[in-house]
């Protein structure tokens, strides 16, 4: 066990890429020690080697948040190495997006197993250390925890659920001195949209988010860490995300119309009418 109790200890799930990796690097830069957990152990090892060069003490363990018992092993590793956990970041997650008619109950179960029950497993496993340190609980949600566009019902449902979870447990955890911060990003430049509905990485998948709206992960990480340090209730990270949430509550009908028309355009592009097909053939 480490004798240095002054350096904060941060546990991050889903730390092998994207926001999780960027947070590990940013917390390392700010002098924290790290406990990294994710399914891709080789990626964790590479990140650990990178941050340890700057003097960060870091341990990592392969962990699948959809499995019972994995998080408890990560917590045991953290406590045996550092003796405490000051901040836990429930970041692991992925997105299932498809029209309702193409989805099955198993798709919804798989989405909730990671995005909702994975968060719950993380919080249960770390609750006692959080009480001891009067620490910070952080849950990575989404702008889609505030409104649900078509063809994204499993993902949006999962993010609505964890937003409700954060609102509820925030009051329950307050007497222990534990803060609960919900992070709601918009489009972040990461591998998130390269993960298929089975939770598997497909490196060749094209980026579907508008490139002009993509926020770099290092910038997102700096904004997230500031929100965590200030123990904010919620931080919507991107400007377009903030605008989307504002309009969702201020002008709900307008947002609904915009989403309806946007989906109609997407459907038209995917399924051109026979007339349009013939015109296209003649144009060729």
C-alpha positions in Angstrom: 0.0 0.0 0.0 1.2 3.5 -0.9 2.1 5.8 2.0 1.4 9.0 0.0 -2.1 10.0 1.0 -2.0 13.5 -0.5 -2.3 12.6 -4.1 -5.9 12.0 -5.2 -6.8 8.5 -6.5 -9.2 8.4 -9.5 -10.9 5.2 -10.7 -12.1 5.3 -14.3 -14.1 2.6 -16.1 -14.1 2.5 -19.9 -10.6 4.0 -19.7 -9.1 2.3 -22.8 -10.1 5.0 -25.3 -12.1 8.1 -26.0 -13.3 10.2 -23.0 -12.0 7.6 -20.5 -8.4 7.7 -21.9 -8.5 11.5 -22.2 -9.6 11.8 -18.5 -6.8 9.5 -17.4 -4.2 11.7 -19.2 -5.8 14.9 -17.8 -6.0 13.6 -14.2 -2.4 12.4 -14.5 -1.3 15.9 -15.7 -3.0 17.3 -12.6 -1.1 15.0 -10.2 -3.6 12.3 -9.5 -2.9 8.5 -9.2 -5.0 6.3 -11.4 -6.9 3.1 -11.4 -7.9 2.2 -14.9 -10.5 -0.4 -15.9 -11.8 -1.6 -19.3 -12.2 -4.7 -21.5 -9.1 -4.0 -23.7 -6.2 -4.7 -21.4 -3.6 -4.0 -24.0 -4.9 -0.5 -24.4 -4.9 0.0 -20.7 -1.3 -1.1 -20.5 -0.3 1.4 -23.2 -2.0 4.3 -21.4 -0.5 3.2 -18.1 3.0 3.2 -19.6 2.4 6.7 -21.1 1.2 8.4 -17.9 3.7 6.6 -15.6 6.6 8.3 -17.5 5.4 11.6 -15.9 5.5 10.1 -12.4 1.9 9.1 -12.1 1.3 5.9 -10.2 -1.2 3.8 -12.0 -2.7 0.3 -11.8 -5.1 -1.3 -14.3 -7.2 -4.4 -14.6 -9.3 -5.9 -17.3 -13.0 -5.3 -16.4 -16.4 -5.8 -18.0 -18.9 -3.7 -16.2 -21.7 -5.9 -17.5 -20.4 -8.8 -15.4 -21.0 -9.2 -11.7 -17.9 -9.2 -9.6 -15.5 -7.5 -12.0 -15.8 -4.1 -10.4 -15.2 -5.5 -6.9 -11.8 -6.8 -8.1 -10.9 -3.4 -9.4 -11.8 -1.8 -6.1 -9.7 -4.4 -4.2 -6.7 -3.6 -6.5 -7.2 0.2 -5.8 -7.4 -0.2 -2.1 -4.5 -2.6 -1.8 -2.3 -0.3 -3.9 -3.4 3.2 -2.8 -5.5 2.6 0.3 -8.3 4.8 -0.9 -10.4 6.1 -3.9 -11.3 9.8 -4.0 -13.1 9.9 -7.4 -14.9 7.2 -9.3 -15.9 7.9 -12.9 -18.5 5.5 -14.4 -17.6 6.0 -18.0 -18.0 2.6 -19.7 -20.8 2.5 -22.2 -21.8 2.2 -25.8 -24.8 3.0 -28.1 -27.4 0.9 -29.9 -29.1 3.0 -32.5 -31.7 1.5 -35.0 -35.4 1.9 -35.8 -37.6 0.2 -33.2 -38.9 -2.4 -35.7 -35.3 -3.6 -36.3 -34.6 -4.0 -32.6 -35.2 -6.9 -30.2 -35.7 -7.1 -26.5 -32.2 -8.6 -26.3 -30.8 -5.3 -27.9 -32.5 -3.3 -25.1 -31.3 -5.7 -22.4 -27.7 -5.5 -23.7 -27.8 -1.7 -23.8 -29.1 -1.5 -20.2 -26.7 -4.1 -19.0 -23.7 -1.9 -19.7 -25.1 1.6 -19.7 -27.3 1.3 -16.6 -26.5 -1.8 -14.6 -22.8 -1.3 -15.4 -23.1 2.1 -13.7 -24.9 0.6 -10.8 -22.3 -2.1 -10.4 -19.6 0.7 -10.3 -21.4 2.7 -7.7 -22.2 -0.3 -5.4 -18.6 -1.5 -5.6 -17.1 1.9 -4.7 -19.7 3.3 -2.3 -17.8 2.3 0.9 -14.5 3.9 -0.3 -16.5 7.0 -1.4 -17.9 7.3 2.1 -14.5 7.1 3.7 -13.0 9.7 1.4 -16.1 11.9 1.1 -15.4 11.7 -2.5 -16.7 12.5 -5.9 -19.0 10.2 -7.9 -19.1 10.9 -11.6 -21.4 9.4 -14.2 -20.9 9.9 -17.9 -24.4 10.4 -19.4 -25.3 12.2 -22.7 -27.2 15.1 -24.2 -29.6 12.3 -25.2 -30.5 11.9 -21.6 -32.6 15.0 -22.1 -34.3 14.3 -25.4 -34.7 11.1 -27.5 -34.4 11.3 -31.2 -35.9 8.7 -33.5 -33.9 5.5 -34.2 -32.0 5.8 -30.9 -34.5 4.6 -28.3 -32.2 2.0 -26.5 -29.3 4.5 -26.0 -31.6 7.4 -25.1 -33.5 5.3 -22.6 -30.3 4.2 -20.9 -29.1 7.8 -20.6 -32.5 9.0 -19.3 -32.3 6.3 -16.7 -28.9 7.3 -15.4 -29.9 10.9 -15.3 -32.8 9.9 -13.0 -30.4 7.8 -11.0 -28.0 10.8 -10.4 -30.9 13.1 -9.4 -32.1 10.6 -6.8 -28.8 9.4 -5.3 -27.4 12.9 -5.2 -29.6 13.7 -2.2 -29.0 10.3 -0.6 -25.2 10.6 -0.9 -25.0 14.2 0.3 -25.0 13.3 4.1 -21.8 11.3 3.5 -20.1 14.3 1.9 -20.2 12.5 -1.5 -20.9 14.7 -4.5 -22.6 13.3 -7.7 -21.8 14.9 -11.0 -23.6 13.9 -14.2 -21.6 14.7 -17.4 -23.7 15.1 -20.5 -21.5 15.3 -23.6 -22.6 16.1 -27.1 -20.5 14.9 -30.1 -16.9 14.1 -28.9 -14.2 13.0 -31.3 -13.8 9.4 -30.1 -14.3 5.8 -31.1 -17.8 5.7 -29.6 -19.6 5.6 -33.0 -17.4 2.8 -34.2 -18.9 0.4 -31.7 -21.7 -1.8 -33.1 -24.9 -2.8 -31.4 -23.1 -5.9 -29.9 -20.6 -3.6 -28.2 -17.8 -4.6 -30.5 -15.3 -2.2 -32.1 -15.5 -1.9 -35.9 -12.5 0.2 -36.9 -13.7 0.7 -40.5 -17.0 2.2 -39.4 -17.4 5.7 -40.8 -17.8 8.7 -38.4 -21.5 9.6 -38.5 -21.4 12.8 -36.4 -21.0 16.2 -38.2 -17.3 16.8 -38.1 -17.8 20.5 -37.5 -19.4 19.7 -34.2 -16.9 17.2 -32.9 -15.1 18.4 -29.8 -11.5 17.0 -29.3 -11.3 14.5 -26.4 -8.5 16.5 -24.6 -10.7 19.6 -24.5 -13.7 17.6 -23.3 -11.5 16.1 -20.6 -10.4 19.5 -19.3 -14.0 20.7 -19.1 -15.1 17.5 -17.4 -12.3 17.6 -14.8 -13.2 21.2 -13.9 -16.8 20.2 -13.4 -15.7 17.3 -11.2 -13.4 19.5 -9.1 -16.2 22.0 -8.6 -18.6 19.2 -7.6 -21.1 20.4 -10.2 -24.5 18.7 -10.3 -24.4 18.4 -14.1 -22.1 19.6 -16.9 -23.2 19.7 -20.5 -19.9 19.7 -22.2 -20.4 20.9 -25.8 -21.9 24.2 -27.0 -24.2 22.4 -29.4 -25.2 20.1 -26.6 -26.1 23.0 -24.4 -28.1 24.6 -27.2 -29.9 21.3 -27.9 -30.9 20.9 -24.3 -32.0 24.5 -24.0 -34.3 24.3 -27.1 -35.6 20.9 -25.9 -37.1 22.5 -22.8 -37.8 26.0 -24.1 -39.3 24.9 -27.5 -40.2 21.2 -27.3 -42.6 21.3 -30.3 -40.0 23.0 -32.5 -37.4 20.4 -31.6 -39.9 17.6 -32.4 -40.6 19.1 -35.8 -36.9 19.5 -36.6 -36.2 15.8 -35.6 -39.2 14.7 -37.7 -38.0 16.5 -40.8 -34.4 15.4 -40.3 -35.5 11.8 -40.0 -37.6 12.1 -43.1 -34.6 13.4 -45.0 -32.5 10.5 -43.8 -35.2 8.0 -44.7 -35.5 9.5 -48.2 -31.8 9.2 -48.7 -31.8 5.6 -47.6 -34.9 4.6 -49.5 -35.4 6.7 -52.6 -38.7 6.4 -54.4 -39.0 4.4 -57.6 -39.5 7.7 -59.4 -36.3 9.1 -58.0 -34.4 6.0 -58.9 -35.6 6.2 -62.5 -34.6 9.9 -62.7 -31.3 9.0 -61.3 -30.8 6.3 -63.8 -31.7 8.6 -66.7 -29.3 11.3 -65.3 -26.5 8.7 -65.5 
